[in-house]
Amino acid sequence: MTAAKIAIVGAGPAGLTLARLLQVNDIDCVVFELDEDRHNRGQGGSLDLHEGSGQLALRAAGLFDEFMAVARPEGEVLKVYKPDGRLLLDESTGHGGRRPDSFNGRPEVDRVQLRDILIDSLKPGTIQWGRKLSTVKTTAGGLKSAYDLHFSDGTVELGFSLVVGADGTWSKVRPLLSDTRPLFSGINGIEVKLPNIDSADPKLSKRVGLGMCLTLGSNTSILSQRNGDGSVQSYAFMQLTEDWAETCGIDWGNPTEAKKQFLDLYYKDFDDDSRNLILKADDDSVTPRPMYMMPIGHKWPHRAGLTLIGDAAHVMTPFAGVGVNAAMEDALQLSQSLVAFNEQCGKTAVSTHDRLLSNAVRDYEEEMFVRVSEYANETWMYLNLFFHERGGYPMCEHFANAKKQQQTEAAGV
């Protein structure tokens, strides 16, 4: 028997992982998602799942084998170039001092593949598609306070004892807990996609390699990542203003010309290969992409019956590769608290259940605030390595220093 009526808002990695973890522990929940179906929009490129967070959550969810069937360990390799095309680091060959045997078990997986694994693992009807949340309002009834979800189509879902906001950067649940909004990180630029790179341009395919390829100039970068479907997702980012896309004078309505204008304005000193990762990308994929983040150390006062996971709680820039891992770890920690709560309820009076639920959620939040602050600091550190006046050298120096530290620790010095 489920002791709480649970709503999860958002069918991203955080919300879907939480739903699966609850269901394998016989706890009912419903997921409300604004997309009309799983194919409604693209899910972005690929991500790496870490052993102690994302992979741990999948193991607890009974989905690790499904993940490994589509994961790409070879996708972990990294290349770093200077804008003139000179190679600073190539992990596939050891050029620059870092070889695959120094990796940390973080295979890549396409976001859409991870999402499909999670969706397919849920009971039929768990996800209610096409439900765009407008507001969350409190109601009172009987022994407990509850929350009602109001949707943009005028429908209302009544009486949830716990609403989990897993609805991303611009969460509709977060304002009930915190007035803090995501901050512009200072990084802006465009995202593009080049499909079938092996056949479209073998030379570019070789440059990118099997994983991630970074071309790092002075505070300006082109970040390219191979996906499992043979495409390459590229991000041309730099330090710009938040309103840059509206004020830069580039005609985004004509993407072919927009790509040329963009490169002529900001990437004159980059070699042809790095520029071609943008020029040869699909016109339909050209998307301005400002980067947002919650303030490092952001917390909210506990409020019974409401909480946040994933980007809704702590959106970060992607430069440390920890966002989805932190989100899935949130789901794991919250599910463990709710499983313990559910077991307690079977042994205690109904009149205590509200208090026990509140305590369970509070325990999750207090652990999450500490854990995620460390991830956020790591992400900020990496942002400043990706965008540095010395280009790619600080990134390579960071890896070299980390390797020396590992060797020192292994030697017991």
Steps between C-alpha positions, in 0.01 A plus 500: 500500500626847406473738793529820295341621177802611295515720191822544301500800266730443205611192303870578473775278644428611858124447494512174306773355721303588812182344358681177416670482841167549675323240290762230558433558869121471452434871551248652261555832326391691192722704268361810327690605187433795268625320185227333295703179476857375531577605141367855534843670507870422486678405819843647419828314470665242720612492861727290718361316800724470805543188711412663831191689385325440167612138469420438867143621444461273197625201698244572772234533230590162349596663170878477497516221240271695266725802541820307428342354186495847341781675691819598319812468718708615203308829506685609813811602306582870468696707251612859557611720212631852466303726261773457235442125500800392708419208729562548872342183638372175351388241753454233233877493437641640822620819328521759774547247778153356567404154376175300520634295794473817710125532442243465774232268361279766346362362172297723273135445417270700274241691699217360291618143565513558875155656493357208302645248748335684787165553325477137392566384858192674643154353543258593220321824575763628743581795274218735411621668181393845382441633853655846519500620861381854566494523879510296819249601770438380851176348619400363839296193572465254783816439697749632251585792276521416133599658172300536181662522157341743254580446131494735201206315344285587801511158663588449867647197679407503868642402833868405473681460829837543324576695184853453363614770260716331238404756239833650411665839493182707494308283745140588584535323834811686619325837570302335781829427674739774391495844343845439351510471123775356280782743425659559161844337518675746269529237224298519179521376143339248267430127484505308169485140382686334214338162416681197356842659537689188386348520152440875491862592572752227592767762575278670757404160639867421562554836666215449745594140578278266700419733788529872565711747304575842648646787303589755766602855419530802724164502685342349187435136416345247265396186688408197289370163616429182308162338557408134469294566186807619306423869538716763666353766724707819511480803725671825410513688830676802641465775758208712377202691640170331580316688225773438243279301258256791476760777476787350295347585162509143368194397297403171667208469257755416228710230667737446204606863510475513878770234535733695270432829677556340836833346405623816328420703810644273767711221348729662242808351668365141508613249237277371222429166668362655817299754299362225277351326801268801509472582128412145392244444775131474417340841458197383697717427800643850550383614844624790716569356846563722804628303800324534838580381852357520848721684750757269655377391841135578425262364765135545587311475829330164533129500419298189568370325189730668247855445381724529194743271319733541204523828311194633680707489819849581378540559127868530406689567180611177327874551522575244773258241362333449837150644452313182406707296742406736784136480389494120501675499837226732627243248382684216674533686830140622501369154411694347788350754739150429368546123523604539865199726560264249341634222721457716811141574408417132509595497867358832622168680534360688202509822704883490489536453125514868404783560745687190388471599133622851576798363691587261217504779243695728732766229542537479121525878464764544768720231343443636150592860589845391618564253219389728218700796628813295434382419146421866436846611611656237273287624210605861558865393507462322166314793345804713572724239335284483187504880469847621587717769348773237450274274295543125549821505702338532845271204421796280407695617805204413721491143367877465537487618862210266575696207357805586713281517809349158423847353456616655827197364687543156342864496612394589853721806510 
